[in-house]
């Protein structure tokens, strides 16, 4: 039984480090469901191993780590459901949004590029 517990601890540790590596290299986003789920699973596995060994500070830390990941996962699921409920069916047929470019406001000085024009042609017409 000790071997199984140790193996699960190693799986949790590798999963935690792999998730951290993927976020650090930009392959995953910190707010992604994959990363948060990896945190939950690794926290549970490493926390269970720590508890089995009587290492209570590590067990408590991993339990909190898993709970934070679980709360974040639940928030992501709720946000997706809200997004799916508010999306209009006809929105899929509208097409991509128009491209915008930054333009300098009329009469401004310096590099205050805060006004948006719908596209380059509209900017060129305004400047003429």
C-alpha positions as CSV (number, residue, x, y, z in Angstrom):
1,X,0.0,0.0,0.0
2,X,2.9,2.3,0.8
3,X,4.1,2.0,-2.8
4,X,0.7,3.0,-4.2
5,X,0.6,6.1,-2.0
6,X,4.1,7.1,-3.0
7,X,3.3,6.6,-6.7
8,X,0.2,8.8,-6.4
9,X,2.3,11.4,-4.7
10,X,4.8,11.3,-7.6
11,X,1.9,11.6,-10.1
12,X,0.6,14.6,-8.3
13,X,4.1,16.2,-8.1
14,X,4.7,15.7,-11.9
15,X,1.3,17.0,-12.8
16,X,1.8,20.1,-10.6
17,X,5.2,20.8,-12.2
18,X,4.0,20.1,-15.7
19,X,1.1,22.5,-15.3
20,X,3.4,25.2,-13.9
21,X,5.8,24.7,-16.8
22,X,3.0,24.9,-19.3
23,X,1.7,28.2,-17.8
24,X,5.2,29.6,-17.5
25,X,5.9,29.0,-21.1
26,X,2.6,30.4,-22.3
27,X,1.1,27.2,-23.6
28,X,-1.7,27.3,-21.0
29,X,-3.3,30.3,-19.4
30,X,-3.4,30.6,-15.6
31,X,-7.2,31.1,-15.8
32,X,-7.8,28.0,-18.0
33,X,-9.8,25.1,-16.9
34,X,-7.0,22.7,-17.7
35,X,-4.6,24.4,-15.4
36,X,-7.0,24.7,-12.6
37,X,-8.1,21.1,-12.9
38,X,-4.4,20.1,-12.8
39,X,-4.1,22.1,-9.6
40,X,-7.1,20.3,-8.1
41,X,-5.8,16.8,-8.9
42,X,-2.2,17.5,-7.9
43,X,-3.3,19.1,-4.7
44,X,-5.5,16.2,-3.8
45,X,-2.9,13.6,-4.6
46,X,0.0,15.3,-2.9
47,X,-2.2,16.3,0.1
48,X,-3.3,12.7,0.5
49,X,0.3,11.5,0.5
50,X,1.3,14.1,3.0
51,X,-1.7,13.2,5.3
52,X,-0.8,9.5,5.1
53,X,2.7,10.4,6.2
54,X,1.5,12.7,9.0
55,X,3.1,15.8,7.4
56,X,0.2,18.1,8.3
57,X,1.5,21.5,7.1
58,X,2.0,20.1,3.6
59,X,-1.3,18.3,3.8
60,X,-3.1,21.5,4.8
61,X,-1.3,23.5,2.1
62,X,-2.2,21.0,-0.6
63,X,-5.8,20.9,0.6
64,X,-6.1,24.6,0.3
65,X,-4.4,24.5,-3.1
66,X,-7.0,22.0,-4.3
67,X,-9.9,24.0,-2.9
68,X,-8.8,27.2,-4.6
69,X,-8.5,25.3,-7.9
70,X,-11.9,23.8,-7.4
71,X,-13.5,27.1,-6.7
72,X,-11.9,28.5,-9.8
73,X,-13.0,25.6,-11.9
74,X,-16.6,26.1,-10.7
75,X,-16.4,29.8,-11.5
76,X,-15.2,29.0,-15.0
77,X,-18.1,26.5,-15.5
78,X,-20.6,29.1,-14.3
79,X,-19.1,31.8,-16.6
80,X,-19.3,29.5,-19.6
81,X,-23.0,28.7,-18.8
82,X,-23.8,32.3,-18.5
83,X,-22.0,33.1,-21.7
84,X,-23.9,30.2,-23.5
85,X,-27.2,31.5,-22.1
86,X,-26.7,35.1,-23.3
87,X,-25.4,34.3,-26.8
88,X,-28.0,34.9,-29.4
89,X,-28.4,32.2,-32.0
90,X,-28.2,34.7,-34.8
91,X,-24.8,35.9,-33.6
92,X,-23.0,33.0,-35.3
93,X,-24.2,34.2,-38.7
94,X,-23.2,37.8,-38.3
95,X,-19.6,37.2,-39.3
96,X,-16.3,38.5,-37.9
97,X,-16.0,41.9,-36.3
98,X,-14.7,44.7,-38.5
99,X,-11.1,45.5,-38.2
100,X,-10.2,48.8,-36.5
101,X,-7.2,51.0,-36.6
102,X,-6.0,53.7,-34.3
103,X,-6.2,57.3,-35.5
104,X,-5.0,60.5,-34.0
105,X,-7.9,62.7,-32.8
106,X,-8.4,65.9,-34.8
107,X,-6.6,68.8,-33.2
108,X,-4.5,66.8,-30.8
109,X,-0.8,67.1,-30.4
110,X,1.8,64.4,-29.7
111,X,1.1,60.6,-29.7
112,X,-2.4,60.5,-28.2
113,X,-3.7,57.6,-30.3
114,X,-6.9,56.9,-28.3
115,X,-9.7,57.3,-30.9
116,X,-10.7,54.3,-33.0
117,X,-11.8,54.5,-36.6
118,X,-13.8,51.6,-38.1
119,X,-11.2,50.9,-40.7
120,X,-8.3,52.5,-42.7
121,X,-10.5,53.9,-45.4
122,X,-12.6,55.9,-43.0
123,X,-9.4,57.4,-41.6
124,X,-8.1,58.3,-45.0
125,X,-11.4,59.9,-46.0
126,X,-11.4,62.0,-42.8
127,X,-7.8,63.1,-43.4
128,X,-8.5,64.3,-47.0
